[in-house]
Amino acid sequence: MDTKQVGDKLVELCKQGKNLEAVDTLYSPDIVSVEAMAMDPMPAEMRGIDAIRGKNQWWFDNHEIHSASAVGPMTNHDKFAVLFDYDVTSNAPGPMQGQRMKMQEVGLYTVKDGKIVREEFYYDSSGM
């Protein structure tokens, strides 16, 4: 698959709530994931498919998702971006537990040999 096809498939799966299937089918075993900041218990940068699968599972296990949307992909050579909107309530222990939040983030993905090899997330962290 080329970059646009990978992006289209990622957006399609995310819209269906199949984010873990996207990780399993579209990500390289050597994926690097970079968040804008570390959030307990996750470091800002994680490497390897098992770590990324675990990060995604943690998200679903610790948030009640009221709505989620994905817009894109917007492509540029070997990269594509997706705009995500979430309305969630955190169930994770800590100061955000029970808090309903609306969040928007941009995911920037790099594709090599038909697989996502890097993802970076950008969001407004002023309210966090």
Buried (B, 14 or more C-beta within 10 A) or exposed (E): EEBEBBBBBBBEBBEEEEBBEBBEEBBBEEBBBBBBEEBEEBBEEBEBBEBBBBBBEEBEEBBEEEEBEBEBBBBEEBBBBBBBEBBBBBEBEEEBEEEEBEBEBBBBBBBEEEBBBBBBBBBEEEEE
